[in-house]
Amino acid sequence: MEVEIERGYYTKAYDIDDPVRTYALSGKELYDQIQLDEKTDYAGVTLKSVVHIRELASDEAERLRMDPFLIISDQKYSKYVEIINLSK
């Protein structure tokens, strides 16, 4: 599912030029809540991230430990993120 990070603090703080991210949905129940035939703006999205530290360089892993919001800074981290809740 594509998610757009609202421009403001996070896009400035993490130097995000393209605020659109693609994240997996946590399961079929969440998928079934989405109306695929229409674009819907959700007021909130809850993300869960599990990072496999061994896949990253030690300095990169340390940066993610120190600043968990760094996970949204780059599309390359999207494989570690899933959407677990949507609110309208």
C-alpha positions, 0 to 999 in steps of 0.5 A: 500500500502506498503511504504519503508522509505529510510534508512538515517536520519529518520530511524536513528533519529526514530530508525526504524529497519524495514522501511516498512510501510503499509498505506491506499490509499486516494481513488479509483482515486489513487488506479487506478493509480497503476499498480498492475501487476508490482512493481513500485518505486515512487520518492515521496509519500505524506502522510496525517495523522489525529490522534484521540488524545482521543485514545492515552495516553496523553504523547503519544499524546503530543509527536506526537504534538511536533514531527509530523514525529514521526507518521512514527516511528511505524507501530501502527500509520499506521491506522492514515496515508493515502497516498494522492499522488504518484509521479514517 
